[in-house]
Amino acid sequence: MNFNLDEVQNGTVVDQNGDKIGSVGQIYLDDVTDQPTWVTVNTGLFGTSESFVPLEGARVEGEDLYL
């Protein structure tokens, strides 16, 4: 997956139906390819919960990350 990390760093994570899941937390890169492979999604009240999500199959539209 190729995208500009700066575009999504403070973006919104959206599901297949267009519903907001949460906000982008940390982006993790593959050690060998330097390509983004995982992202954390901040959810819950005030974004206090954080979950790891694989980026395989994800797409970027503006600042939104669609999983």
Stockholm file with secondary structure:
# STOCKHOLM 1.0

chainA/1-67         MNFNLDEVQNGTVVDQNGDKIGSVGQIYLDDVTDQPTWVTVNTGLFGTSESFVPLEGARVEGEDLYL
#=GR chainA/1-67 SS CCCCHHHHTTCEEECTTSCEEEEEEEEEECTTTCCEEEEEEEESGGGCEEEEEECTTCEEETTEEEC
#=GC SS_cons        CCCCHHHHTTCEEECTTSCEEEEEEEEEECTTTCCEEEEEEEESGGGCEEEEEECTTCEEETTEEEC
//
